[in-house]
Amino acid sequence: MRYYRQLAYRLRRRRMPENEIARVLSEVRDLSTASAKAPQEEFGPADDYATTFSEGGTRWTLSRWVNWGARLAGFGFVILNTELRLQGGQMLLPWWAVLGGWFAVLAAGEVARFALDHRLPRAFTTAKVPEPRRSQSGESRQAEKAPRTEGAPAAEDGPGATEPIGYYRTLAFNLRLRHLPEAEVARILEEARELSWACGSTPQAEFGSAQDYAEQFDRRKRRYGLSLVVFLACVLTGFFIQLMNMTADLRGGDRLLPPGLSLLTYAALFVGGASFAVLYEHRLPRGFHKWRLRRHGVGVGE
């Protein structure tokens, strides 16, 4: 498994989406098994084989989120102790412990990033080994769209048999990043599901990754949706609290919140607003839900 982990790491460094990484690893396993050779002998070093694939569009991977979360947590802990010290209060820990804890958190973030980037995708570890393909080069594998019958949903199974809701949520998120209206987002999702079910395949097999498919649509004029308004409101509220505390310190008045609590409140507002924005932009359009109810034979008004 060392070869597959190294290949997964190199593909993630090229910002490929997880479903594409799982597909590439599966093809490597299938072809190496069919030829009774080791992946190293069949495809060469993992570093060189990964360069045959083009750069992906994934900017913020899970490892990057974890790494930056650890950095911000360590930095916030240092700022909290500094603010308590400046206000004449008692620090949570001595300075040597604060700095040591900061470096420990940074090191833990780097270790977590390394481990997450070297992990094997779940779709690769849990999927059954399908029939091997004939293509050999990485570029031809990306361009090839062989029919996938094994594990693909049959048309007679009806919606909901193996519904890839995660794909539709990611597609809706990327379409909203291009500022498409909700009605058009719902229409695109409907067409993707209709065509995939008509072909007895999956949206990933028919249209590729959600990020790449969304880039085929023109970017529209920027719209200020509810997610952006809520996020800006949370950030401005935290900034207002900090500003009022600084004004009270300069004038010798009472602060709105104690030093430590004010920083934690600002962090909670920022994280809460960002989490709401991400979850809200990943929602499925209402029209898409109505279309699914009709396919199940349920009345929309019921």
FISELO-994626 format. One record per residue (C-alpha): residue in one letter; x negated, y negated, z; residue number from 0. Coordinates in pm, 1 decimal, padded with zeros to 6 digits. Example, Ala and Ser with C-alpha at 12.3 -4.5 7.8 and 13.67 -1.06 7.14 Angstrom:
% FISELO-994626
<site aa="A" c1="-01230.0" c2="00450.0" c3="00780.0" i="0"/>
<site aa="S" c1="-01367.0" c2="00106.0" c3="00714.0" i="1"/>
% end
This chain:
% FISELO-994626
<site aa="M" c1="00000.0" c2="00000.0" c3="00000.0" i="0"/>
<site aa="R" c1="-00299.9" c2="-00230.3" c3="00025.1" i="1"/>
<site aa="Y" c1="-00295.4" c2="-00297.0" c3="-00350.0" i="2"/>
<site aa="Y" c1="00073.5" c2="-00390.0" c3="-00342.2" i="3"/>
<site aa="R" c1="00025.8" c2="-00622.6" c3="-00045.2" i="4"/>
<site aa="Q" c1="-00264.7" c2="-00796.1" c3="-00216.7" i="5"/>
<site aa="L" c1="-00065.0" c2="-00830.1" c3="-00537.7" i="6"/>
<site aa="A" c1="00236.0" c2="-00967.8" c3="-00346.2" i="7"/>
<site aa="Y" c1="00005.8" c2="-01221.8" c3="-00178.0" i="8"/>
<site aa="R" c1="-00138.8" c2="-01338.6" c3="-00509.3" i="9"/>
<site aa="L" c1="00204.3" c2="-01365.5" c3="-00669.1" i="10"/>
<site aa="R" c1="00331.5" c2="-01572.9" c3="-00377.5" i="11"/>
<site aa="R" c1="00030.6" c2="-01799.0" c3="-00419.0" i="12"/>
<site aa="R" c1="00157.3" c2="-01852.4" c3="-00773.3" i="13"/>
<site aa="R" c1="00493.9" c2="-01957.3" c3="-00622.2" i="14"/>
<site aa="M" c1="00692.3" c2="-01674.9" c3="-00775.3" i="15"/>
<site aa="P" c1="01036.9" c2="-01605.6" c3="-00620.6" i="16"/>
<site aa="E" c1="01080.4" c2="-01298.3" c3="-00402.8" i="17"/>
<site aa="N" c1="01304.9" c2="-01112.4" c3="-00645.6" i="18"/>
<site aa="E" c1="01045.4" c2="-01149.0" c3="-00922.0" i="19"/>
<site aa="I" c1="00771.9" c2="-01024.9" c3="-00689.6" i="20"/>
<site aa="A" c1="00979.4" c2="-00719.4" c3="-00601.8" i="21"/>
<site aa="R" c1="01039.6" c2="-00651.7" c3="-00971.2" i="22"/>
<site aa="V" c1="00669.6" c2="-00674.4" c3="-01058.5" i="23"/>
<site aa="L" c1="00569.2" c2="-00446.5" c3="-00770.4" i="24"/>
<site aa="S" c1="00834.0" c2="-00193.0" c3="-00870.2" i="25"/>
<site aa="E" c1="00709.5" c2="-00186.8" c3="-01228.7" i="26"/>
<site aa="V" c1="00351.6" c2="-00139.3" c3="-01111.8" i="27"/>
<site aa="R" c1="00458.5" c2="00151.7" c3="-00892.7" i="28"/>
<site aa="D" c1="00668.7" c2="00309.8" c3="-01166.5" i="29"/>
<site aa="L" c1="00399.8" c2="00295.1" c3="-01434.3" i="30"/>
<site aa="S" c1="00118.2" c2="00406.1" c3="-01205.0" i="31"/>
<site aa="T" c1="00330.9" c2="00698.8" c3="-01086.3" i="32"/>
<site aa="A" c1="00417.8" c2="00799.8" c3="-01442.6" i="33"/>
<site aa="S" c1="00052.8" c2="00791.7" c3="-01549.0" i="34"/>
<site aa="A" c1="-00067.2" c2="00968.5" c3="-01231.6" i="35"/>
<site aa="K" c1="-00320.8" c2="00692.2" c3="-01177.0" i="36"/>
<site aa="A" c1="-00386.9" c2="00450.3" c3="-00896.6" i="37"/>
<site aa="P" c1="-00256.6" c2="00094.8" c3="-00951.5" i="38"/>
<site aa="Q" c1="-00615.1" c2="-00031.5" c3="-00943.3" i="39"/>
<site aa="E" c1="-00706.2" c2="00192.9" c3="-01237.0" i="40"/>
<site aa="E" c1="-00387.7" c2="00123.0" c3="-01432.1" i="41"/>
<site aa="F" c1="-00368.8" c2="-00256.2" c3="-01398.5" i="42"/>
<site aa="G" c1="-00707.8" c2="-00362.3" c3="-01267.9" i="43"/>
<site aa="P" c1="-00771.2" c2="-00579.0" c3="-00959.1" i="44"/>
<site aa="A" c1="-00465.1" c2="-00738.3" c3="-00807.3" i="45"/>
<site aa="D" c1="-00617.4" c2="-01086.7" c3="-00834.8" i="46"/>
<site aa="D" c1="-00672.7" c2="-01051.5" c3="-01209.3" i="47"/>
<site aa="Y" c1="-00335.4" c2="-00890.2" c3="-01276.2" i="48"/>
<site aa="A" c1="-00150.9" c2="-01167.1" c3="-01090.8" i="49"/>
<site aa="T" c1="-00303.0" c2="-01428.1" c3="-01323.4" i="50"/>
<site aa="T" c1="-00118.0" c2="-01272.4" c3="-01620.3" i="51"/>
<site aa="F" c1="00207.6" c2="-01414.4" c3="-01481.6" i="52"/>
<site aa="S" c1="00304.9" c2="-01777.3" c3="-01520.4" i="53"/>
<site aa="E" c1="00348.5" c2="-02010.6" c3="-01226.8" i="54"/>
<site aa="G" c1="00686.4" c2="-01997.5" c3="-01052.8" i="55"/>
<site aa="G" c1="00898.8" c2="-02279.3" c3="-00919.1" i="56"/>
<site aa="T" c1="00922.5" c2="-02186.8" c3="-00550.3" i="57"/>
<site aa="R" c1="00775.3" c2="-02473.8" c3="-00349.7" i="58"/>
<site aa="W" c1="00872.5" c2="-02391.7" c3="00007.3" i="59"/>
<site aa="T" c1="00824.7" c2="-02025.4" c3="00085.6" i="60"/>
<site aa="L" c1="00908.6" c2="-01864.2" c3="00418.7" i="61"/>
<site aa="S" c1="00542.7" c2="-01863.3" c3="00523.6" i="62"/>
<site aa="R" c1="00512.4" c2="-02233.2" c3="00451.0" i="63"/>
<site aa="W" c1="00821.3" c2="-02312.5" c3="00658.4" i="64"/>
<site aa="V" c1="00683.0" c2="-02111.6" c3="00951.4" i="65"/>
<site aa="N" c1="00337.3" c2="-02266.1" c3="00921.7" i="66"/>
<site aa="W" c1="00463.7" c2="-02623.8" c3="00913.3" i="67"/>
<site aa="G" c1="00713.1" c2="-02550.0" c3="01190.3" i="68"/>
<site aa="A" c1="00426.0" c2="-02437.2" c3="01413.1" i="69"/>
<site aa="R" c1="00226.9" c2="-02750.0" c3="01325.6" i="70"/>
<site aa="L" c1="00515.0" c2="-02981.4" c3="01406.8" i="71"/>
<site aa="A" c1="00589.8" c2="-02795.7" c3="01730.7" i="72"/>
<site aa="G" c1="00227.9" c2="-02828.3" c3="01845.5" i="73"/>
<site aa="F" c1="00212.3" c2="-03193.2" c3="01743.0" i="74"/>
<site aa="G" c1="00540.1" c2="-03269.4" c3="01918.9" i="75"/>
<site aa="F" c1="00413.7" c2="-03108.0" c3="02239.1" i="76"/>
<site aa="V" c1="00102.6" c2="-03328.2" c3="02232.9" i="77"/>
<site aa="I" c1="00310.9" c2="-03640.6" c3="02167.0" i="78"/>
<site aa="L" c1="00546.1" c2="-03548.5" c3="02450.5" i="79"/>
<site aa="N" c1="00261.6" c2="-03521.2" c3="02701.3" i="80"/>
<site aa="T" c1="00107.4" c2="-03843.4" c3="02569.4" i="81"/>
<site aa="E" c1="00433.4" c2="-04033.4" c3="02610.7" i="82"/>
<site aa="L" c1="00479.4" c2="-03900.1" c3="02962.7" i="83"/>
<site aa="R" c1="00126.8" c2="-04010.7" c3="03047.4" i="84"/>
<site aa="L" c1="00176.8" c2="-04360.1" c3="02904.4" i="85"/>
<site aa="Q" c1="00497.0" c2="-04403.9" c3="03104.2" i="86"/>
<site aa="G" c1="00314.0" c2="-04320.7" c3="03425.7" i="87"/>
<site aa="G" c1="00482.1" c2="-03984.7" c3="03470.8" i="88"/>
<site aa="Q" c1="00344.0" c2="-03639.3" c3="03535.6" i="89"/>
<site aa="M" c1="00214.7" c2="-03447.1" c3="03236.9" i="90"/>
<site aa="L" c1="00355.9" c2="-03102.7" c3="03174.3" i="91"/>
<site aa="L" c1="00005.4" c2="-02954.0" c3="03155.1" i="92"/>
<site aa="P" c1="-00351.4" c2="-03081.3" c3="03197.9" i="93"/>
<site aa="W" c1="-00516.9" c2="-03228.8" c3="02891.7" i="94"/>
<site aa="W" c1="-00738.7" c2="-02928.1" c3="02833.9" i="95"/>
<site aa="A" c1="-00435.0" c2="-02699.7" c3="02842.0" i="96"/>
<site aa="V" c1="-00240.8" c2="-02927.8" c3="02606.5" i="97"/>
<site aa="L" c1="-00518.9" c2="-02933.0" c3="02347.1" i="98"/>
<site aa="G" c1="-00583.0" c2="-02562.0" c3="02389.1" i="99"/>
<site aa="G" c1="-00214.3" c2="-02486.9" c3="02343.5" i="100"/>
<site aa="W" c1="-00206.5" c2="-02706.9" c3="02034.6" i="101"/>
<site aa="F" c1="-00492.4" c2="-02519.3" c3="01870.3" i="102"/>
<site aa="A" c1="-00335.2" c2="-02188.0" c3="01973.1" i="103"/>
<site aa="V" c1="-00005.8" c2="-02282.4" c3="01806.6" i="104"/>
<site aa="L" c1="-00190.1" c2="-02390.9" c3="01490.9" i="105"/>
<site aa="A" c1="-00378.4" c2="-02062.2" c3="01483.4" i="106"/>
<site aa="A" c1="-00056.0" c2="-01867.2" c3="01535.7" i="107"/>
<site aa="G" c1="00101.7" c2="-02052.2" c3="01242.4" i="108"/>
<site aa="E" c1="-00189.4" c2="-01959.8" c3="01015.5" i="109"/>
<site aa="V" c1="-00174.8" c2="-01594.8" c3="01124.5" i="110"/>
<site aa="A" c1="00201.7" c2="-01588.0" c3="01062.5" i="111"/>
<site aa="R" c1="00152.5" c2="-01743.7" c3="00718.9" i="112"/>
<site aa="F" c1="-00108.8" c2="-01481.0" c3="00629.1" i="113"/>
<site aa="A" c1="00113.9" c2="-01195.5" c3="00749.3" i="114"/>
<site aa="L" c1="00426.6" c2="-01325.9" c3="00573.0" i="115"/>
<site aa="D" c1="00244.8" c2="-01380.0" c3="00243.4" i="116"/>
<site aa="H" c1="00107.4" c2="-01023.1" c3="00254.2" i="117"/>
<site aa="R" c1="00438.6" c2="-00856.7" c3="00340.7" i="118"/>
<site aa="L" c1="00612.9" c2="-00627.1" c3="00094.6" i="119"/>
<site aa="P" c1="00953.8" c2="-00745.1" c3="-00032.5" i="120"/>
<site aa="R" c1="01248.9" c2="-00558.7" c3="00113.9" i="121"/>
<site aa="A" c1="01385.5" c2="-00485.5" c3="-00233.4" i="122"/>
<site aa="F" c1="01057.7" c2="-00307.5" c3="-00312.5" i="123"/>
<site aa="T" c1="01042.9" c2="-00096.9" c3="00003.9" i="124"/>
<site aa="T" c1="01409.8" c2="00007.2" c3="00004.3" i="125"/>
<site aa="A" c1="01478.8" c2="00051.8" c3="-00367.4" i="126"/>
<site aa="K" c1="01467.5" c2="00389.5" c3="-00533.6" i="127"/>
<site aa="V" c1="01201.2" c2="00447.0" c3="-00797.1" i="128"/>
<site aa="P" c1="01369.8" c2="00389.0" c3="-01137.3" i="129"/>
<site aa="E" c1="01256.1" c2="00510.1" c3="-01477.5" i="130"/>
<site aa="P" c1="00923.9" c2="00348.9" c3="-01577.0" i="131"/>
<site aa="R" c1="00911.4" c2="00093.9" c3="-01855.3" i="132"/>
<site aa="R" c1="00681.5" c2="00100.7" c3="-02154.7" i="133"/>
<site aa="S" c1="00551.4" c2="-00253.7" c3="-02143.1" i="134"/>
<site aa="Q" c1="00193.5" c2="-00299.3" c3="-02023.9" i="135"/>
<site aa="S" c1="00112.8" c2="-00669.8" c3="-02003.6" i="136"/>
<site aa="G" c1="00246.7" c2="-00906.7" c3="-01744.1" i="137"/>
<site aa="E" c1="00373.6" c2="-01156.2" c3="-02001.9" i="138"/>
<site aa="S" c1="00570.1" c2="-00889.1" c3="-02188.5" i="139"/>
<site aa="R" c1="00727.1" c2="-00775.1" c3="-01861.2" i="140"/>
<site aa="Q" c1="00852.9" c2="-01121.1" c3="-01789.5" i="141"/>
<site aa="A" c1="00996.8" c2="-01162.6" c3="-02138.6" i="142"/>
<site aa="E" c1="01138.9" c2="-00810.3" c3="-02153.8" i="143"/>
<site aa="K" c1="01501.0" c2="-00763.3" c3="-02057.8" i="144"/>
<site aa="A" c1="01559.0" c2="-00392.0" c3="-02060.7" i="145"/>
<site aa="P" c1="01911.2" c2="-00272.5" c3="-01973.9" i="146"/>
<site aa="R" c1="01939.1" c2="-00179.9" c3="-01608.2" i="147"/>
<site aa="T" c1="02191.4" c2="00091.2" c3="-01555.8" i="148"/>
<site aa="E" c1="02060.7" c2="00256.5" c3="-01240.5" i="149"/>
<site aa="G" c1="02182.3" c2="00070.1" c3="-00934.0" i="150"/>
<site aa="A" c1="02371.9" c2="-00184.7" c3="-01146.3" i="151"/>
<site aa="P" c1="02736.9" c2="-00245.1" c3="-01062.6" i="152"/>
<site aa="A" c1="02979.3" c2="-00068.3" c3="-01291.4" i="153"/>
<site aa="A" c1="03249.5" c2="-00277.7" c3="-01449.8" i="154"/>
<site aa="E" c1="03521.7" c2="-00053.1" c3="-01318.4" i="155"/>
<site aa="D" c1="03402.5" c2="-00094.3" c3="-00960.1" i="156"/>
<site aa="G" c1="03543.6" c2="-00445.5" c3="-00955.7" i="157"/>
<site aa="P" c1="03407.3" c2="-00752.2" c3="-00776.7" i="158"/>
<site aa="G" c1="03267.5" c2="-00704.2" c3="-00432.5" i="159"/>
<site aa="A" c1="03104.3" c2="-00363.8" c3="-00495.2" i="160"/>
<site aa="T" c1="02749.6" c2="-00498.5" c3="-00491.3" i="161"/>
<site aa="E" c1="02815.4" c2="-00871.9" c3="-00494.1" i="162"/>
<site aa="P" c1="02484.6" c2="-01067.4" c3="-00497.0" i="163"/>
<site aa="I" c1="02616.3" c2="-01357.4" c3="-00290.9" i="164"/>
<site aa="G" c1="02261.5" c2="-01468.9" c3="-00209.7" i="165"/>
<site aa="Y" c1="02191.0" c2="-01521.3" c3="-00580.4" i="166"/>
<site aa="Y" c1="02501.3" c2="-01736.7" c3="-00624.8" i="167"/>
<site aa="R" c1="02420.7" c2="-01944.8" c3="-00317.1" i="168"/>
<site aa="T" c1="02066.1" c2="-02005.8" c3="-00440.9" i="169"/>
<site aa="L" c1="02196.3" c2="-02094.1" c3="-00786.0" i="170"/>
<site aa="A" c1="02450.3" c2="-02336.2" c3="-00638.1" i="171"/>
<site aa="F" c1="02175.3" c2="-02496.5" c3="-00427.2" i="172"/>
<site aa="N" c1="01945.9" c2="-02550.0" c3="-00726.6" i="173"/>
<site aa="L" c1="02230.4" c2="-02684.6" c3="-00939.0" i="174"/>
<site aa="R" c1="02315.9" c2="-02936.4" c3="-00666.5" i="175"/>
<site aa="L" c1="01951.0" c2="-03041.4" c3="-00657.9" i="176"/>
<site aa="R" c1="02002.7" c2="-03139.6" c3="-01021.4" i="177"/>
<site aa="H" c1="02307.6" c2="-03342.9" c3="-00907.6" i="178"/>
<site aa="L" c1="02568.6" c2="-03147.4" c3="-01102.9" i="179"/>
<site aa="P" c1="02931.6" c2="-03206.9" c3="-00995.2" i="180"/>
<site aa="E" c1="03108.1" c2="-02939.9" c3="-00792.6" i="181"/>
<site aa="A" c1="03347.6" c2="-02846.6" c3="-01070.8" i="182"/>
<site aa="E" c1="03058.3" c2="-02772.1" c3="-01306.0" i="183"/>
<site aa="V" c1="02870.1" c2="-02579.1" c3="-01037.5" i="184"/>
<site aa="A" c1="03178.1" c2="-02360.1" c3="-00987.3" i="185"/>
<site aa="R" c1="03214.3" c2="-02310.2" c3="-01364.0" i="186"/>
<site aa="I" c1="02849.6" c2="-02203.5" c3="-01405.0" i="187"/>
<site aa="L" c1="02876.5" c2="-01956.5" c3="-01117.8" i="188"/>
<site aa="E" c1="03197.4" c2="-01813.9" c3="-01263.5" i="189"/>
<site aa="E" c1="03039.0" c2="-01764.5" c3="-01603.5" i="190"/>
<site aa="A" c1="02732.1" c2="-01599.9" c3="-01451.8" i="191"/>
<site aa="R" c1="02945.8" c2="-01351.9" c3="-01259.8" i="192"/>
<site aa="E" c1="03180.7" c2="-01279.9" c3="-01550.5" i="193"/>
<site aa="L" c1="02895.3" c2="-01208.4" c3="-01791.9" i="194"/>
<site aa="S" c1="02700.9" c2="-00997.1" c3="-01542.6" i="195"/>
<site aa="W" c1="03004.1" c2="-00784.9" c3="-01460.5" i="196"/>
<site aa="A" c1="03098.1" c2="-00752.9" c3="-01828.0" i="197"/>
<site aa="C" c1="02747.8" c2="-00620.2" c3="-01903.3" i="198"/>
<site aa="G" c1="02750.4" c2="-00390.3" c3="-01600.2" i="199"/>
<site aa="S" c1="02435.4" c2="-00558.5" c3="-01471.6" i="200"/>
<site aa="T" c1="02329.6" c2="-00816.3" c3="-01212.5" i="201"/>
<site aa="P" c1="02291.4" c2="-01194.2" c3="-01254.0" i="202"/>
<site aa="Q" c1="01920.4" c2="-01160.9" c3="-01185.5" i="203"/>
<site aa="A" c1="01879.2" c2="-00916.7" c3="-01473.9" i="204"/>
<site aa="E" c1="02092.8" c2="-01123.0" c3="-01712.4" i="205"/>
<site aa="F" c1="01978.1" c2="-01477.8" c3="-01635.5" i="206"/>
<site aa="G" c1="01650.8" c2="-01443.0" c3="-01446.7" i="207"/>
<site aa="S" c1="01580.0" c2="-01615.5" c3="-01117.5" i="208"/>
<site aa="A" c1="01829.5" c2="-01872.5" c3="-00992.6" i="209"/>
<site aa="Q" c1="01565.7" c2="-02146.9" c3="-00992.4" i="210"/>
<site aa="D" c1="01469.0" c2="-02087.4" c3="-01355.1" i="211"/>
<site aa="Y" c1="01829.4" c2="-02056.7" c3="-01470.2" i="212"/>
<site aa="A" c1="01926.9" c2="-02382.7" c3="-01300.0" i="213"/>
<site aa="E" c1="01646.9" c2="-02567.7" c3="-01480.9" i="214"/>
<site aa="Q" c1="01823.4" c2="-02503.5" c3="-01812.1" i="215"/>
<site aa="F" c1="02088.7" c2="-02761.3" c3="-01719.2" i="216"/>
<site aa="D" c1="02025.5" c2="-03132.1" c3="-01757.3" i="217"/>
<site aa="R" c1="01968.9" c2="-03336.9" c3="-01445.8" i="218"/>
<site aa="R" c1="02252.0" c2="-03578.6" c3="-01376.4" i="219"/>
<site aa="K" c1="02259.7" c2="-03917.0" c3="-01210.4" i="220"/>
<site aa="R" c1="02181.7" c2="-03898.8" c3="-00840.3" i="221"/>
<site aa="R" c1="02484.4" c2="-03866.0" c3="-00613.3" i="222"/>
<site aa="Y" c1="02494.7" c2="-03926.5" c3="-00239.0" i="223"/>
<site aa="G" c1="02672.8" c2="-03625.8" c3="-00097.3" i="224"/>
<site aa="L" c1="02781.0" c2="-03537.4" c3="00252.6" i="225"/>
<site aa="S" c1="02459.0" c2="-03350.4" c3="00332.7" i="226"/>
<site aa="L" c1="02239.4" c2="-03652.8" c3="00258.2" i="227"/>
<site aa="V" c1="02469.0" c2="-03885.4" c3="00452.2" i="228"/>
<site aa="V" c1="02465.3" c2="-03659.8" c3="00759.9" i="229"/>
<site aa="F" c1="02087.8" c2="-03616.1" c3="00745.3" i="230"/>
<site aa="L" c1="02024.6" c2="-03991.4" c3="00715.4" i="231"/>
<site aa="A" c1="02271.4" c2="-04058.3" c3="00996.7" i="232"/>
<site aa="C" c1="02084.3" c2="-03817.4" c3="01226.6" i="233"/>
<site aa="V" c1="01746.1" c2="-03968.9" c3="01137.8" i="234"/>
<site aa="L" c1="01869.0" c2="-04326.9" c3="01182.9" i="235"/>
<site aa="T" c1="02032.6" c2="-04237.5" c3="01514.4" i="236"/>
<site aa="G" c1="01706.6" c2="-04095.2" c3="01645.5" i="237"/>
<site aa="F" c1="01515.6" c2="-04397.9" c3="01514.9" i="238"/>
<site aa="F" c1="01764.4" c2="-04630.3" c3="01686.7" i="239"/>
<site aa="I" c1="01715.2" c2="-04449.8" c3="02017.6" i="240"/>
<site aa="Q" c1="01337.7" c2="-04477.8" c3="01988.1" i="241"/>
<site aa="L" c1="01363.6" c2="-04845.2" c3="01892.7" i="242"/>
<site aa="M" c1="01586.0" c2="-04923.8" c3="02189.5" i="243"/>
<site aa="N" c1="01347.9" c2="-04743.8" c3="02424.7" i="244"/>
<site aa="M" c1="01050.1" c2="-04938.8" c3="02289.0" i="245"/>
<site aa="T" c1="01242.2" c2="-05267.0" c3="02323.0" i="246"/>
<site aa="A" c1="01332.0" c2="-05180.2" c3="02683.4" i="247"/>
<site aa="D" c1="00968.0" c2="-05103.1" c3="02763.5" i="248"/>
<site aa="L" c1="00851.8" c2="-05435.7" c3="02620.9" i="249"/>
<site aa="R" c1="01116.3" c2="-05635.2" c3="02809.9" i="250"/>
<site aa="G" c1="01088.5" c2="-05433.5" c3="03129.4" i="251"/>
<site aa="G" c1="01445.1" c2="-05308.7" c3="03112.2" i="252"/>
<site aa="D" c1="01598.4" c2="-04965.1" c3="03146.3" i="253"/>
<site aa="R" c1="01543.0" c2="-04707.5" c3="02876.2" i="254"/>
<site aa="L" c1="01831.6" c2="-04526.1" c3="02711.0" i="255"/>
<site aa="L" c1="01662.8" c2="-04193.0" c3="02775.2" i="256"/>
<site aa="P" c1="01358.7" c2="-04077.7" c3="02975.6" i="257"/>
<site aa="P" c1="01032.5" c2="-04047.3" c3="02778.5" i="258"/>
<site aa="G" c1="01038.5" c2="-03672.1" c3="02731.3" i="259"/>
<site aa="L" c1="01409.9" c2="-03647.6" c3="02664.4" i="260"/>
<site aa="S" c1="01403.7" c2="-03921.2" c3="02400.0" i="261"/>
<site aa="L" c1="01144.8" c2="-03735.7" c3="02192.7" i="262"/>
<site aa="L" c1="01331.0" c2="-03406.5" c3="02225.7" i="263"/>
<site aa="T" c1="01654.7" c2="-03579.8" c3="02125.3" i="264"/>
<site aa="Y" c1="01492.6" c2="-03723.3" c3="01813.4" i="265"/>
<site aa="A" c1="01351.6" c2="-03381.0" c3="01720.7" i="266"/>
<site aa="A" c1="01689.7" c2="-03215.5" c3="01777.6" i="267"/>
<site aa="L" c1="01863.9" c2="-03474.9" c3="01558.7" i="268"/>
<site aa="F" c1="01608.9" c2="-03430.3" c3="01280.8" i="269"/>
<site aa="V" c1="01621.8" c2="-03048.7" c3="01287.0" i="270"/>
<site aa="G" c1="02000.5" c2="-03047.0" c3="01318.1" i="271"/>
<site aa="G" c1="02048.4" c2="-03285.5" c3="01026.2" i="272"/>
<site aa="A" c1="01803.8" c2="-03095.3" c3="00804.8" i="273"/>
<site aa="S" c1="01962.8" c2="-02759.5" c3="00891.7" i="274"/>
<site aa="F" c1="02309.9" c2="-02890.0" c3="00813.5" i="275"/>
<site aa="A" c1="02192.1" c2="-03030.2" c3="00479.7" i="276"/>
<site aa="V" c1="02031.3" c2="-02700.8" c3="00373.3" i="277"/>
<site aa="L" c1="02326.3" c2="-02485.5" c3="00480.3" i="278"/>
<site aa="Y" c1="02581.1" c2="-02723.4" c3="00327.6" i="279"/>
<site aa="E" c1="02401.7" c2="-02735.5" c3="-00008.2" i="280"/>
<site aa="H" c1="02388.3" c2="-02352.7" c3="-00017.0" i="281"/>
<site aa="R" c1="02764.9" c2="-02316.0" c3="00019.8" i="282"/>
<site aa="L" c1="02974.6" c2="-02156.1" c3="-00254.1" i="283"/>
<site aa="P" c1="03211.0" c2="-02394.2" c3="-00437.2" i="284"/>
<site aa="R" c1="03578.6" c2="-02372.9" c3="-00348.4" i="285"/>
<site aa="G" c1="03672.8" c2="-02298.8" c3="-00707.7" i="286"/>
<site aa="F" c1="03435.5" c2="-02003.2" c3="-00705.4" i="287"/>
<site aa="H" c1="03618.1" c2="-01858.3" c3="-00402.2" i="288"/>
<site aa="K" c1="03954.3" c2="-01899.6" c3="-00577.6" i="289"/>
<site aa="W" c1="03821.1" c2="-01721.1" c3="-00885.2" i="290"/>
<site aa="R" c1="03708.0" c2="-01429.8" c3="-00668.3" i="291"/>
<site aa="L" c1="04052.2" c2="-01404.8" c3="-00509.1" i="292"/>
<site aa="R" c1="04215.4" c2="-01389.5" c3="-00851.1" i="293"/>
<site aa="R" c1="03981.8" c2="-01107.8" c3="-00958.4" i="294"/>
<site aa="H" c1="04091.7" c2="-00916.2" c3="-00648.6" i="295"/>
<site aa="G" c1="04454.2" c2="-00975.3" c3="-00738.3" i="296"/>
<site aa="V" c1="04526.8" c2="-01200.6" c3="-00440.7" i="297"/>
<site aa="G" c1="04727.8" c2="-01515.6" c3="-00486.2" i="298"/>
<site aa="V" c1="04531.8" c2="-01833.7" c3="-00432.8" i="299"/>
<site aa="G" c1="04811.4" c2="-01998.1" c3="-00241.3" i="300"/>
<site aa="E" c1="04851.3" c2="-01707.6" c3="00001.0" i="301"/>
% end
